[in-house]
């Protein structure tokens, strides 16, 4: 599997011949100013919750790619109201897909749409494909529900916020990695604004000291996992 990081909590995973884009927020991120949104191709777009720093470029990219959007029912309804119909609304639990399965998992955060309407529950995802399985926690604090993740399969890697302030920080993410039973973590939701700035080398050392690996790819970088 390959992961391309687009900044903040936006990333693409390529697996089993398909492209899965998560939480598209690029144009509002000064750190991602060199990313050409029009060049991004996706087969599916998965949305963890309704906040603007996770869906700002959703409609634009969806219209450009024709990707199927998967998200919480209330998020899906909002997208439909924007005139985009290739949407699957779900809730916490499993969903069969053409490429395998998506399980929406609990996250402890908040969720509202750009117009102030209710965004349903925030969530994460366990995604299973023919090439492997991975977990994206979404925006969340550390929660005991994460201990259920290994029951859904062995995670090849996990994607977790590490910036603190609004989500888990690095120390919490180490515990979350233990809960998920995953040694390889890609950090997201950091350095976009000053409250979530981190010391990258210190963060990597904290993970290494716990016997785990924290990956912090540069914006626009693609890594193999």
C-alpha positions as CSV (number, residue, x, y, z in Angstrom):
1,X,0.0,0.0,0.0
2,X,1.1,3.6,-0.6
3,X,0.2,6.7,1.3
4,X,0.5,10.3,-0.1
5,X,0.2,13.1,2.5
6,X,-1.5,16.3,1.5
7,X,-1.2,18.1,4.8
8,X,-3.2,18.4,8.0
9,X,-5.4,15.3,8.0
10,X,-5.7,14.8,4.2
11,X,-4.1,11.8,2.7
12,X,-4.5,9.3,-0.1
13,X,-4.1,5.5,0.3
14,X,-3.6,3.5,-2.8
15,X,-4.5,-0.2,-2.3
16,X,-5.9,-3.0,-4.4
17,X,-5.8,-0.9,-7.5
18,X,-8.0,1.9,-6.0
19,X,-7.4,5.4,-4.6
20,X,-8.9,6.3,-1.3
21,X,-8.8,10.0,-0.3
22,X,-9.5,11.0,3.3
23,X,-10.7,14.3,4.7
24,X,-9.8,16.7,1.9
25,X,-8.6,20.0,3.3
26,X,-5.9,21.5,1.2
27,X,-6.7,25.0,-0.2
28,X,-7.1,26.5,3.3
29,X,-3.8,25.1,4.5
30,X,-0.9,27.5,3.8
31,X,1.5,24.6,4.3
32,X,0.0,22.8,1.3
33,X,0.0,25.7,-1.1
34,X,2.1,23.8,-3.6
35,X,-0.5,20.9,-3.9
36,X,-2.5,21.1,-7.2
37,X,-6.0,20.1,-6.1
38,X,-7.1,19.6,-9.7
39,X,-4.4,16.9,-10.2
40,X,-5.7,14.7,-7.4
41,X,-7.6,11.6,-8.6
42,X,-9.7,9.5,-6.3
43,X,-12.1,6.6,-6.6
44,X,-13.5,7.0,-3.1
45,X,-13.4,9.9,-0.6
46,X,-13.9,9.1,3.1
47,X,-15.0,11.8,5.5
48,X,-14.4,11.4,9.3
49,X,-16.6,14.3,10.3
50,X,-18.0,17.7,9.2
51,X,-15.5,20.3,10.3
52,X,-14.2,22.6,7.6
53,X,-10.6,21.5,8.1
54,X,-11.7,18.1,6.9
55,X,-14.1,18.8,4.1
56,X,-13.2,22.2,2.6
57,X,-12.2,20.8,-0.8
58,X,-14.6,17.9,-0.7
59,X,-17.1,19.1,-3.3
60,X,-14.5,20.4,-5.6
61,X,-12.5,17.2,-5.7
62,X,-15.6,15.0,-5.8
63,X,-16.9,16.9,-8.8
64,X,-13.5,16.7,-10.5
65,X,-13.1,13.0,-9.9
66,X,-16.6,11.5,-9.7
67,X,-15.4,9.6,-6.6
68,X,-17.9,7.9,-4.3
69,X,-18.1,9.8,-1.0
70,X,-18.5,7.7,2.2
71,X,-19.3,9.4,5.5
72,X,-21.7,9.7,8.4
73,X,-25.3,9.9,7.3
74,X,-25.7,13.6,8.3
75,X,-22.4,14.4,6.5
76,X,-23.7,12.5,3.4
77,X,-27.0,14.4,3.5
78,X,-25.1,17.7,3.6
79,X,-23.0,16.7,0.6
80,X,-26.2,15.7,-1.4
81,X,-27.5,19.2,-0.7
82,X,-24.5,20.6,-2.4
83,X,-25.6,18.9,-5.5
84,X,-23.3,15.9,-5.4
85,X,-25.2,12.5,-5.5
86,X,-22.5,9.8,-5.5
87,X,-22.7,9.5,-1.8
88,X,-23.0,6.7,0.7
89,X,-24.3,7.6,4.2
90,X,-23.6,5.2,7.0
91,X,-23.1,5.1,10.7
92,X,-20.8,3.4,13.2
93,X,-20.4,-0.2,12.1
94,X,-19.4,-2.1,8.9
95,X,-20.1,-1.4,5.2
96,X,-19.3,-3.8,2.4
97,X,-17.6,-2.1,-0.6
98,X,-16.4,-3.1,-4.1
99,X,-12.8,-3.2,-2.8
100,X,-13.4,-4.9,0.5
101,X,-15.0,-3.2,3.5
102,X,-15.1,0.0,5.6
103,X,-15.9,0.0,9.3
104,X,-16.8,3.3,10.8
105,X,-15.3,3.4,14.4
106,X,-16.1,5.7,17.3
107,X,-14.1,8.9,17.8
108,X,-14.5,11.4,20.7
109,X,-14.6,14.9,19.2
110,X,-17.3,17.1,17.8
111,X,-18.9,17.5,14.3
112,X,-20.8,20.3,12.6
113,X,-21.1,21.3,8.9
114,X,-19.9,24.6,7.4
115,X,-23.4,25.9,7.6
116,X,-23.6,25.1,11.3
117,X,-25.9,22.1,10.8
118,X,-25.5,19.0,12.8
119,X,-22.7,16.7,11.5
120,X,-23.6,13.5,13.3
121,X,-21.0,11.6,15.2
122,X,-17.3,12.0,14.5
123,X,-15.7,8.8,13.5
124,X,-12.6,6.9,12.3
125,X,-12.3,4.1,9.8
126,X,-11.0,0.5,9.6
127,X,-10.4,-0.1,5.9
128,X,-9.9,-3.7,4.6
129,X,-8.6,-4.4,1.1
130,X,-7.0,-7.2,-0.7
131,X,-3.6,-5.6,0.0
132,X,-4.1,-5.2,3.7
133,X,-5.9,-3.4,6.5
134,X,-5.4,0.0,8.1
135,X,-7.0,2.2,10.7
136,X,-7.6,6.0,10.6
137,X,-8.7,7.2,14.0
138,X,-10.1,10.5,12.7
139,X,-10.0,13.5,15.1
140,X,-10.2,12.1,18.6
141,X,-8.8,12.1,22.0
142,X,-7.6,8.8,23.4
143,X,-10.5,6.4,24.0
144,X,-10.9,2.9,25.3
145,X,-12.9,1.9,22.3
146,X,-9.6,1.7,20.4
147,X,-8.9,-1.6,22.2
148,X,-11.6,-3.1,19.9
149,X,-9.7,-2.4,16.7
150,X,-7.5,-5.5,16.8
151,X,-10.7,-7.6,16.7
152,X,-11.4,-6.3,13.2
153,X,-8.1,-7.5,11.9
154,X,-4.3,-7.0,12.1
155,X,-3.6,-3.4,11.2
156,X,-0.7,-3.0,8.7
157,X,-0.5,0.7,9.8
158,X,-2.5,3.4,11.5
159,X,-3.1,7.1,10.9
160,X,-3.5,9.2,14.0
161,X,-3.6,12.9,15.0
162,X,-0.5,13.9,17.1
163,X,-0.9,17.7,17.4
164,X,-2.8,17.8,20.7
165,X,-5.0,20.8,21.7
166,X,-8.0,19.5,19.6
167,X,-7.0,15.8,19.5
168,X,-4.6,13.3,20.8
169,X,-1.0,14.5,21.3
170,X,2.1,12.4,20.6
171,X,2.1,10.7,24.1
172,X,-1.6,9.8,23.7
173,X,-1.0,8.4,20.2
174,X,1.7,6.1,21.6
175,X,-1.0,4.6,23.9
176,X,-3.5,4.5,21.1
177,X,-0.9,2.5,19.0
178,X,-0.7,0.0,21.9
179,X,-4.5,-0.2,22.0
180,X,-4.7,-0.8,18.2
181,X,-1.7,-3.2,18.4
182,X,0.0,-1.5,15.5
183,X,3.7,-0.6,15.4
184,X,3.7,1.7,12.4
185,X,1.8,5.0,12.8
186,X,1.5,7.9,10.3
187,X,1.0,11.2,12.2
188,X,-1.5,13.8,11.0
189,X,-3.3,16.9,12.3
190,X,-0.2,18.8,13.4
191,X,1.8,21.9,12.4
192,X,-1.1,23.5,10.5
193,X,-1.5,26.2,13.1
194,X,0.6,27.2,16.1
195,X,-1.6,25.4,18.7
196,X,-0.9,22.1,17.1
197,X,2.8,22.6,16.3
198,X,5.1,19.7,17.3
199,X,8.8,19.0,17.6
200,X,9.0,16.3,14.9
201,X,12.3,14.7,16.1
202,X,11.1,14.6,19.7
203,X,7.8,13.0,18.6
204,X,9.6,10.3,16.6
205,X,11.9,9.6,19.6
206,X,8.9,9.2,21.9
207,X,7.5,6.5,19.6
208,X,10.9,4.9,19.1
209,X,11.4,4.7,22.9
210,X,8.1,2.8,23.1
211,X,9.3,0.4,20.4
212,X,7.1,1.8,17.7
213,X,7.6,3.9,14.6
214,X,6.1,7.4,13.9
215,X,6.1,8.4,10.2
216,X,5.8,12.1,9.4
217,X,5.9,12.3,5.6
218,X,6.4,15.7,4.0
219,X,3.4,17.3,2.3
220,X,3.2,15.9,-1.2
221,X,5.4,12.9,-0.3
222,X,4.4,9.3,-1.1
223,X,5.5,6.5,1.2
224,X,5.1,2.7,0.9
225,X,3.6,0.9,3.9
